[in-house]
Amino acid sequence: MLAAGSRPVAPDVPGLVEAGFHTSDTVLRMESLPRTMIILGGGFVAAEPAHVFSSFGVDVTVVARSGTLLRHEDADVAQRFTELASTTAKPLRRRRSWSPPTTGSCHTRYSPRRRSRRSA
């Protein structure tokens, strides 16, 4: 599910349209629950369906560029929400990039977040 903003817009990712996806609008019209769900985005648009579908028994993974959910909200709220979400859901995936699907399904490629080291 794409949850990267208040208005559902598909990003220009090769193969995404062919693989199929839901947005924050279309996911509410699904006729049956999936076994698993990947939600792209870490803001409030992603947080609500992540919680709802997880409570229905769906195995939800949130993929966010930042290690903090709700990072545009109050810092204390964002930190506490991230802590609580991490104890009830799968660990957050940070700074991820897409790889085009090769078999009609959508895949993600995980790349660890790295800090630059400067010599003093």
VOPAGU-2260 file (C-alpha; in pm, 1 decimal, decimal comma):
REM VOPAGU-2260
SITE   aa  ch    i         X         Y         Z
SITE  MET   A    0       0,0       0,0       0,0
SITE  LEU   A    1     130,5     344,1     -87,6
SITE  ALA   A    2      94,4     586,3     201,6
SITE  ALA   A    3     336,1     859,6     108,2
SITE  GLY   A    4     110,9    1162,8     135,9
SITE  SER   A    5    -239,7    1284,4     197,2
SITE  ARG   A    6    -335,3    1249,0    -170,5
SITE  PRO   A    7    -278,4     904,7    -324,6
SITE  VAL   A    8     -31,2     936,7    -611,2
SITE  ALA   A    9     170,7     650,8    -757,2
SITE  PRO   A   10     540,8     736,7    -765,9
SITE  ASP   A   11     732,4     684,2   -1088,9
SITE  VAL   A   12     872,0     342,8    -994,2
SITE  PRO   A   13     941,8     100,5   -1280,5
SITE  GLY   A   14     705,3    -197,2   -1265,2
SITE  LEU   A   15     486,8     -66,1    -982,3
SITE  VAL   A   16     174,5     -13,6   -1192,3
SITE  GLU   A   17     213,2    -354,5   -1359,9
SITE  ALA   A   18     257,3    -527,2   -1023,0
SITE  GLY   A   19     -52,1    -363,9    -876,4
SITE  PHE   A   20     -86,1    -175,5    -549,6
SITE  HIS   A   21    -336,2     -10,4    -320,4
SITE  THR   A   22    -346,7     345,2    -193,0
SITE  SER   A   23    -485,8     478,0     133,4
SITE  ASP   A   24    -820,4     513,3     -50,5
SITE  THR   A   25    -843,2     179,9    -233,7
SITE  VAL   A   26    -717,4     -34,3      54,4
SITE  LEU   A   27   -1041,8      36,1     240,2
SITE  ARG   A   28   -1242,3    -124,5     -41,8
SITE  MET   A   29   -1063,9    -460,5     -46,3
SITE  GLU   A   30   -1308,9    -750,8     -42,6
SITE  SER   A   31   -1086,7    -979,6     165,8
SITE  LEU   A   32    -789,9    -942,9     399,0
SITE  PRO   A   33    -443,5   -1027,5     268,0
SITE  ARG   A   34    -205,4   -1249,1     467,3
SITE  THR   A   35      67,8    -985,8     445,9
SITE  MET   A   36      87,7    -616,3     365,2
SITE  ILE   A   37     377,2    -380,1     301,9
SITE  ILE   A   38     300,2     -14,5     366,1
SITE  LEU   A   39     530,3     243,5     208,6
SITE  GLY   A   40     539,2     557,5     419,2
SITE  GLY   A   41     590,0     652,9     780,7
SITE  GLY   A   42     342,8     933,6     842,9
SITE  PHE   A   43      -8,8     933,9     980,6
SITE  VAL   A   44    -148,5     814,4     645,7
SITE  ALA   A   45      56,6     493,8     692,4
SITE  ALA   A   46      14,1     460,2    1069,3
SITE  GLU   A   47    -362,9     418,8    1071,6
SITE  PRO   A   48    -395,6     130,4     822,2
SITE  ALA   A   49     -83,9     -34,7     968,2
SITE  HIS   A   50    -252,3     -48,1    1307,7
SITE  VAL   A   51    -595,9    -145,7    1174,0
SITE  PHE   A   52    -478,5    -426,4     945,9
SITE  SER   A   53    -237,1    -555,5    1209,6
SITE  SER   A   54    -524,9    -576,3    1459,2
SITE  PHE   A   55    -717,1    -785,3    1202,3
SITE  GLY   A   56    -429,5   -1034,9    1195,9
SITE  VAL   A   57    -257,5    -917,0     877,7
SITE  ASP   A   58     124,4    -945,4     888,8
SITE  VAL   A   59     212,9    -576,1     829,4
SITE  THR   A   60     557,2    -436,5     746,5
SITE  VAL   A   61     606,2     -58,7     734,7
SITE  VAL   A   62     880,5      62,0     500,3
SITE  ALA   A   63     988,8     416,2     586,3
SITE  ARG   A   64    1285,9     631,6     486,9
SITE  SER   A   65    1331,2     738,0     846,2
SITE  GLY   A   66    1361,0     519,7    1154,0
SITE  THR   A   67    1092,5     732,3    1318,8
SITE  LEU   A   68     721,6     708,4    1243,4
SITE  LEU   A   69     519,4    1031,1    1244,1
SITE  ARG   A   70     844,8    1227,7    1217,5
SITE  HIS   A   71     661,9    1546,9    1116,1
SITE  GLU   A   72     462,9    1548,8    1439,1
SITE  ASP   A   73     575,6    1650,7    1788,5
SITE  ALA   A   74     912,6    1483,9    1860,7
SITE  ASP   A   75     798,6    1322,8    2187,8
SITE  VAL   A   76     482,0    1187,3    2025,6
SITE  ALA   A   77     676,6    1053,8    1726,2
SITE  GLN   A   78     934,4     883,5    1947,6
SITE  ARG   A   79     674,3     719,3    2172,6
SITE  PHE   A   80     455,7     612,8    1878,5
SITE  THR   A   81     758,4     455,5    1708,0
SITE  GLU   A   82     849,5     268,2    2027,7
SITE  LEU   A   83     495,9     134,1    2069,1
SITE  ALA   A   84     462,0      39,1    1702,7
SITE  SER   A   85     794,7    -145,1    1714,8
SITE  THR   A   86     675,3    -363,7    2002,1
SITE  THR   A   87     351,5    -463,7    1828,8
SITE  ALA   A   88     463,5    -486,4    1466,9
SITE  LYS   A   89     761,9    -595,3    1264,0
SITE  PRO   A   90    1073,4    -380,3    1290,8
SITE  LEU   A   91    1080,6     -72,3    1071,5
SITE  ARG   A   92    1264,8     -95,5     742,5
SITE  ARG   A   93    1478,1     212,5     682,2
SITE  ARG   A   94    1590,3     388,1     364,4
SITE  ARG   A   95    1476,6     127,8     121,1
SITE  SER   A   96    1473,5     132,3    -255,3
SITE  TRP   A   97    1256,7     -47,5    -507,7
SITE  SER   A   98    1368,5    -307,1    -756,4
SITE  PRO   A   99    1141,9    -360,8   -1056,6
SITE  PRO   A  100     925,3    -673,8   -1038,2
SITE  THR   A  101    1027,6    -960,7   -1262,7
SITE  THR   A  102     743,1   -1205,8   -1197,8
SITE  GLY   A  103     436,9    -982,5   -1174,7
SITE  SER   A  104     479,5    -916,0    -805,1
SITE  CYS   A  105     637,0    -620,9    -631,8
SITE  HIS   A  106     968,0    -663,6    -450,6
SITE  THR   A  107    1172,6    -436,1    -229,3
SITE  ARG   A  108    1546,6    -430,4    -194,8
SITE  TYR   A  109    1672,0    -344,8     151,6
SITE  SER   A  110    1987,2    -139,9     192,5
SITE  PRO   A  111    2120,6     -60,4     540,3
SITE  ARG   A  112    2137,3     300,8     645,9
SITE  ARG   A  113    2495,8     418,7     665,8
SITE  ARG   A  114    2648,6     710,5     847,6
SITE  SER   A  115    2929,7     897,6     682,5
SITE  ARG   A  116    3253,4     909,5     876,2
SITE  ARG   A  117    3470,9    1215,8     860,6
SITE  SER   A  118    3826,1    1229,7     980,0
SITE  ALA   A  119    3910,9    1518,9    1206,8
